[in-house]
């Protein structure tokens, strides 16, 4: 198995491409000769990345879009087609998290998170997979988290959303057998990207809650994800410590695990 061959009319659509893991996945795909279509809200950041990647010889298109908005997502296939491209690789990377107990949560923020982390992935897979299957070639990389393997008090909606992404992508992979199209879930552990700060937790608190050996760079995470997609693997977990932790967490009874996680989560500390 390999990534779809690069071609002038083919593109890898990467959401959340304005920062963190999304930037590094776009760079990794460009290094492998893939044209890229960069999607996020921040047009200025996307334009800067597009200029960088275009200088390497690939085509880099910019499509500013709010992935929490259903109408904005619905326009993406036509906007890609207007650029003369078809999506041969789909990377659903955009995501966000809220922080703290659900009892004190903002309903609008919670629903917005589910819209971006869950609904947008279902939406874009539904819109782009059909064309890949018709062409007999394609690859999907849905970015989840090691939070997908366990409950996550303090980030309940985020953890549940990532569990959905993992299950959904595994199911898609089963449906795609024999079609020439693959589906992979990337499940990073902790990564230094500013993601935690956006959710309301300082980098200092985040690093204090997890051992240093579990942290990975965005570059390493992106490389792991693209390698797994190229190999047609269903799940990729960057870093040996995170792979061990993901395996072990399933063996611990949840009535024992959940109180421990709740006691350590910085979002639940007063």
The 8 nearest C-alpha neighbors of each residue, nearest first, counted from 0:
[[1, 230, 231, 229, 2, 179, 228, 181],
 [2, 0, 229, 230, 3, 231, 228, 4],
 [1, 3, 229, 4, 138, 228, 0, 137],
 [4, 2, 137, 136, 5, 1, 87, 138],
 [3, 5, 2, 6, 33, 1, 9, 32],
 [4, 6, 33, 32, 3, 9, 34, 7],
 [5, 7, 9, 8, 4, 33, 34, 10],
 [8, 6, 9, 5, 34, 84, 10, 58],
 [7, 9, 84, 6, 83, 85, 10, 5],
 [10, 8, 85, 6, 84, 7, 87, 86],
 [9, 11, 34, 35, 86, 87, 85, 12],
 [12, 10, 88, 35, 89, 86, 36, 87],
 [11, 13, 36, 89, 35, 90, 10, 37],
 [14, 12, 90, 37, 16, 38, 36, 11],
 [15, 13, 38, 93, 16, 92, 91, 39],
 [14, 16, 93, 39, 21, 92, 17, 38],
 [15, 17, 21, 22, 14, 37, 18, 38],
 [16, 18, 45, 44, 15, 22, 39, 41],
 [19, 17, 22, 16, 21, 20, 15, 192],
 [20, 18, 192, 21, 22, 217, 23, 17],
 [19, 21, 217, 23, 22, 24, 221, 18],
 [22, 20, 16, 24, 15, 23, 19, 18],
 [23, 21, 16, 18, 25, 20, 24, 19],
 [22, 24, 26, 20, 25, 21, 218, 221],
 [23, 25, 221, 27, 21, 26, 22, 20],
 [26, 24, 28, 22, 23, 27, 29, 21],
 [25, 27, 23, 29, 24, 28, 30, 22],
 [26, 28, 24, 30, 29, 25, 23, 222],
 [27, 29, 31, 25, 30, 33, 26, 24],
 [28, 30, 33, 32, 26, 31, 27, 25],
 [31, 29, 27, 28, 32, 26, 33, 55],
 [32, 30, 28, 29, 33, 27, 5, 26],
 [33, 31, 29, 30, 5, 57, 34, 28],
 [32, 34, 29, 5, 28, 31, 35, 57],
 [35, 33, 10, 58, 57, 59, 11, 29],
 [36, 34, 11, 59, 10, 12, 33, 37],
 [35, 37, 12, 60, 59, 61, 11, 13],
 [36, 38, 61, 13, 16, 62, 60, 12],
 [39, 37, 14, 62, 63, 16, 13, 15],
 [40, 38, 15, 63, 64, 41, 16, 14],
 [39, 41, 64, 63, 65, 42, 38, 66],
 [42, 40, 43, 44, 39, 45, 17, 63],
 [43, 41, 45, 63, 44, 46, 40, 39],
 [42, 44, 46, 45, 41, 47, 17, 48],
 [43, 45, 47, 46, 17, 42, 41, 48],
 [46, 44, 42, 48, 47, 43, 17, 49],
 [45, 47, 49, 43, 48, 44, 42, 50],
 [48, 46, 44, 50, 45, 49, 43, 51],
 [47, 49, 51, 45, 50, 46, 52, 44],
 [50, 48, 46, 59, 52, 51, 47, 53],
 [51, 49, 53, 47, 48, 52, 46, 54],
 [50, 52, 48, 49, 54, 53, 47, 55],
 [51, 53, 49, 54, 55, 50, 48, 59],
 [54, 52, 50, 57, 55, 56, 58, 51],
 [53, 55, 52, 51, 56, 50, 57, 49],
 [56, 54, 53, 52, 57, 51, 29, 30],
 [57, 55, 53, 54, 58, 52, 32, 29],
 [58, 56, 34, 53, 55, 59, 32, 29],
 [57, 59, 34, 53, 35, 60, 56, 52],
 [58, 60, 35, 49, 53, 36, 34, 57],
 [61, 59, 36, 37, 35, 58, 62, 49],
 [60, 62, 37, 36, 45, 63, 38, 46],
 [63, 61, 38, 37, 64, 60, 36, 39],
 [62, 64, 40, 39, 42, 38, 61, 41],
 [65, 63, 40, 39, 66, 71, 38, 62],
 [64, 66, 40, 67, 68, 71, 39, 63],
 [65, 67, 68, 72, 115, 64, 119, 71],
 [66, 68, 115, 114, 65, 111, 69, 119],
 [69, 67, 66, 71, 65, 70, 72, 114],
 [68, 70, 72, 71, 73, 67, 66, 119],
 [69, 71, 73, 72, 68, 74, 66, 65],
 [72, 70, 68, 69, 74, 73, 64, 65],
 [73, 71, 69, 74, 70, 75, 66, 68],
 [72, 74, 70, 71, 75, 69, 76, 126],
 [75, 73, 72, 71, 77, 76, 78, 70],
 [74, 76, 78, 72, 77, 73, 79, 71],
 [77, 75, 79, 78, 74, 80, 73, 126],
 [78, 76, 80, 79, 75, 74, 81, 73],
 [77, 79, 75, 81, 80, 76, 74, 82],
 [80, 78, 76, 82, 81, 77, 84, 75],
 [79, 81, 77, 83, 84, 82, 78, 76],
 [80, 82, 78, 83, 79, 77, 84, 76],
 [81, 83, 80, 79, 84, 78, 60, 77],
 [84, 82, 80, 81, 8, 79, 85, 9],
 [83, 85, 8, 80, 9, 82, 79, 10],
 [84, 86, 9, 10, 8, 87, 80, 79],
 [85, 87, 10, 88, 11, 9, 12, 89],
 [86, 88, 137, 9, 10, 11, 85, 131],
 [89, 87, 11, 138, 86, 137, 139, 12],
 [88, 90, 139, 12, 11, 140, 91, 13],
 [89, 91, 13, 140, 92, 139, 141, 12],
 [92, 90, 141, 14, 93, 142, 120, 140],
 [91, 93, 142, 14, 15, 90, 21, 94],
 [94, 92, 15, 14, 91, 115, 116, 95],
 [95, 93, 116, 115, 92, 96, 15, 112],
 [94, 96, 112, 116, 97, 198, 93, 115],
 [97, 95, 198, 157, 112, 98, 94, 154],
 [96, 98, 198, 154, 109, 99, 95, 157],
 [97, 99, 154, 266, 153, 198, 199, 96],
 [98, 100, 153, 266, 267, 154, 101, 97],
 [101, 99, 153, 102, 103, 104, 267, 98],
 [100, 102, 104, 103, 99, 155, 153, 105],
 [101, 103, 100, 104, 99, 105, 106, 153],
 [104, 102, 101, 100, 105, 99, 106, 98],
 [105, 103, 101, 102, 106, 100, 99, 109],
 [104, 106, 108, 107, 109, 103, 101, 110],
 [107, 105, 109, 108, 104, 110, 111, 101],
 [108, 106, 110, 109, 105, 111, 112, 104],
 [107, 109, 111, 105, 106, 110, 112, 97],
 [110, 108, 106, 112, 111, 107, 105, 113],
 [109, 111, 113, 107, 112, 108, 114, 106],
 [110, 112, 114, 108, 109, 113, 107, 67],
 [113, 111, 109, 115, 110, 114, 116, 95],
 [112, 114, 110, 116, 117, 111, 115, 109],
 [113, 115, 118, 111, 112, 67, 117, 116],
 [116, 114, 67, 119, 112, 113, 117, 94],
 [117, 115, 94, 113, 112, 114, 160, 118],
 [118, 116, 113, 120, 119, 114, 115, 160],
 [117, 119, 114, 121, 120, 122, 115, 113],
 [120, 118, 122, 115, 121, 117, 114, 123],
 [119, 121, 123, 122, 118, 117, 124, 91],
 [122, 120, 118, 124, 119, 123, 125, 117],
 [121, 123, 119, 125, 120, 124, 118, 126],
 [124, 122, 126, 125, 120, 121, 127, 119],
 [125, 123, 121, 127, 126, 128, 122, 120],
 [126, 124, 122, 123, 127, 128, 121, 129],
 [125, 127, 123, 124, 128, 122, 129, 76],
 [128, 126, 124, 129, 130, 125, 123, 131],
 [129, 127, 131, 124, 130, 125, 126, 132],
 [128, 130, 132, 131, 127, 133, 126, 125],
 [129, 131, 133, 132, 128, 127, 134, 86],
 [132, 130, 128, 137, 134, 133, 129, 136],
 [131, 133, 135, 129, 134, 130, 178, 128],
 [132, 134, 130, 131, 135, 129, 136, 178],
 [133, 135, 131, 132, 136, 130, 137, 179],
 [136, 134, 132, 179, 133, 178, 131, 180],
 [135, 137, 179, 180, 131, 134, 3, 132],
 [138, 136, 180, 87, 131, 88, 3, 181],
 [137, 139, 181, 88, 180, 182, 89, 87],
 [140, 138, 182, 89, 88, 90, 183, 181],
 [139, 141, 90, 183, 184, 182, 89, 91],
 [140, 142, 91, 184, 90, 185, 183, 92],
 [143, 141, 185, 92, 184, 91, 186, 140],
 [142, 144, 186, 161, 185, 164, 141, 184],
 [145, 143, 186, 187, 146, 147, 161, 188],
 [144, 146, 186, 147, 188, 187, 148, 245],
 [147, 145, 144, 158, 148, 149, 161, 151],
 [146, 148, 162, 161, 145, 144, 158, 149],
 [149, 147, 146, 145, 245, 162, 249, 248],
 [150, 148, 146, 147, 151, 248, 249, 158],
 [151, 149, 158, 152, 257, 155, 146, 159],
 [150, 152, 155, 158, 154, 153, 149, 146],
 [153, 151, 155, 261, 154, 150, 260, 257],
 [152, 154, 99, 266, 100, 267, 98, 155],
 [155, 153, 98, 157, 152, 151, 156, 158],
 [156, 154, 152, 151, 158, 157, 153, 159],
 [155, 157, 159, 158, 154, 160, 109, 113],
 [156, 158, 160, 154, 159, 155, 96, 161],
 [159, 157, 146, 161, 155, 151, 160, 156],
 [160, 158, 162, 156, 161, 157, 155, 163],
 [161, 159, 163, 157, 162, 158, 117, 156],
 [160, 162, 147, 143, 164, 158, 163, 159],
 [163, 161, 147, 159, 165, 160, 164, 166],
 [162, 164, 160, 161, 166, 165, 167, 159],
 [165, 163, 161, 167, 162, 166, 168, 143],
 [164, 166, 162, 168, 163, 167, 184, 169],
 [167, 165, 169, 163, 168, 164, 170, 162],
 [168, 166, 164, 170, 169, 165, 163, 171],
 [169, 167, 171, 170, 165, 166, 164, 172],
 [168, 170, 172, 166, 171, 167, 165, 233],
 [171, 169, 167, 173, 168, 172, 166, 174],
 [172, 170, 168, 174, 173, 169, 175, 167],
 [171, 173, 182, 169, 175, 170, 174, 181],
 [174, 172, 170, 171, 175, 176, 169, 168],
 [173, 175, 171, 172, 176, 170, 178, 177],
 [176, 174, 172, 178, 173, 180, 171, 177],
 [177, 175, 178, 173, 174, 172, 179, 180],
 [176, 178, 179, 175, 180, 174, 135, 181],
 [179, 177, 180, 175, 176, 135, 132, 136],
 [178, 180, 136, 135, 177, 137, 181, 132],
 [181, 179, 137, 136, 138, 178, 175, 132],
 [180, 182, 138, 231, 172, 139, 175, 137],
 [183, 181, 139, 172, 138, 140, 168, 233],
 [184, 182, 233, 140, 234, 228, 232, 139],
 [185, 183, 234, 141, 142, 140, 165, 233],
 [184, 186, 142, 235, 224, 143, 234, 141],
 [187, 185, 144, 143, 236, 145, 235, 184],
 [188, 186, 144, 236, 237, 145, 185, 189],
 [187, 189, 145, 241, 144, 190, 186, 214],
 [188, 190, 214, 215, 187, 213, 191, 209],
 [191, 189, 215, 214, 216, 192, 217, 188],
 [192, 190, 193, 216, 189, 217, 215, 214],
 [191, 193, 19, 194, 190, 217, 20, 18],
 [192, 194, 196, 195, 191, 197, 19, 202],
 [195, 193, 197, 192, 196, 198, 95, 191],
 [196, 194, 198, 200, 197, 193, 199, 201],
 [195, 197, 200, 199, 201, 193, 198, 194],
 [196, 198, 194, 195, 199, 193, 200, 95],
 [199, 197, 195, 97, 196, 96, 98, 200],
 [198, 200, 196, 197, 195, 98, 201, 97],
 [201, 199, 196, 195, 198, 202, 204, 205],
 [200, 202, 196, 204, 203, 205, 195, 199],
 [201, 203, 205, 204, 206, 196, 200, 195],
 [204, 202, 201, 206, 205, 207, 200, 208],
 [205, 203, 207, 201, 206, 202, 208, 265],
 [206, 204, 202, 208, 207, 203, 201, 200],
 [205, 207, 203, 208, 209, 204, 202, 211],
 [206, 208, 204, 205, 209, 203, 210, 211],
 [207, 209, 205, 206, 263, 204, 264, 265],
 [210, 208, 206, 207, 211, 205, 213, 189],
 [211, 209, 212, 213, 208, 206, 207, 214],
 [210, 212, 213, 214, 209, 206, 207, 215],
 [211, 213, 210, 214, 240, 215, 209, 238],
 [214, 212, 211, 240, 210, 241, 215, 189],
 [215, 213, 189, 190, 212, 211, 188, 216],
 [216, 214, 190, 189, 213, 219, 217, 220],
 [217, 215, 219, 218, 190, 191, 220, 214],
 [216, 218, 20, 220, 219, 221, 19, 190],
 [219, 217, 221, 216, 220, 23, 222, 20],
 [220, 218, 222, 216, 221, 217, 223, 215],
 [219, 221, 217, 223, 218, 222, 237, 224],
 [222, 220, 24, 224, 218, 223, 219, 23],
 [221, 223, 219, 225, 224, 220, 226, 218],
 [224, 222, 220, 226, 221, 225, 237, 227],
 [225, 223, 221, 227, 222, 226, 185, 228],
 [224, 226, 228, 222, 227, 223, 229, 221],
 [227, 225, 229, 223, 224, 228, 222, 230],
 [228, 226, 230, 224, 232, 229, 225, 231],
 [227, 229, 225, 231, 230, 226, 183, 232],
 [230, 228, 1, 2, 226, 227, 231, 225],
 [231, 229, 227, 0, 228, 232, 1, 226],
 [232, 230, 228, 229, 181, 0, 227, 233],
 [231, 233, 227, 230, 234, 183, 228, 235],
 [232, 234, 183, 184, 182, 231, 169, 172],
 [235, 233, 184, 183, 232, 185, 236, 186],
 [234, 236, 185, 186, 227, 224, 184, 237],
 [235, 237, 186, 187, 242, 185, 238, 241],
 [238, 236, 220, 187, 223, 235, 241, 239],
 [237, 239, 241, 240, 242, 236, 215, 213],
 [238, 240, 242, 241, 243, 237, 236, 213],
 [241, 239, 243, 242, 238, 213, 244, 212],
 [240, 242, 244, 243, 239, 238, 245, 188],
 [243, 241, 239, 245, 240, 244, 236, 246],
 [242, 244, 246, 240, 241, 245, 247, 239],
 [243, 245, 241, 247, 246, 242, 248, 240],
 [246, 244, 242, 248, 243, 247, 241, 148],
 [245, 247, 243, 244, 248, 249, 242, 250],
 [248, 246, 244, 250, 249, 245, 243, 251],
 [249, 247, 250, 245, 251, 246, 244, 149],
 [248, 250, 247, 251, 246, 148, 245, 149],
 [249, 251, 248, 247, 252, 246, 253, 245],
 [250, 252, 248, 249, 253, 256, 247, 255],
 [253, 251, 255, 254, 256, 250, 249, 248],
 [252, 254, 256, 255, 257, 251, 150, 149],
 [255, 253, 252, 256, 257, 258, 251, 259],
 [256, 254, 253, 252, 257, 258, 259, 251],
 [255, 257, 253, 259, 254, 258, 252, 260],
 [256, 258, 260, 259, 253, 255, 254, 261],
 [259, 257, 261, 260, 256, 262, 255, 254],
 [260, 258, 262, 256, 257, 261, 263, 255],
 [259, 261, 257, 263, 262, 258, 264, 256],
 [262, 260, 258, 152, 264, 259, 263, 257],
 [261, 263, 259, 260, 264, 258, 267, 268],
 [264, 262, 260, 261, 265, 208, 259, 267],
 [263, 265, 266, 261, 267, 262, 260, 153],
 [266, 264, 268, 267, 263, 204, 208, 205],
 [265, 267, 99, 153, 264, 98, 268, 200],
 [268, 266, 265, 99, 153, 264, 269, 100],
 [267, 269, 265, 266, 264, 262, 263, 99],
 [268, 267, 266, 265, 99, 264, 100, 262]]
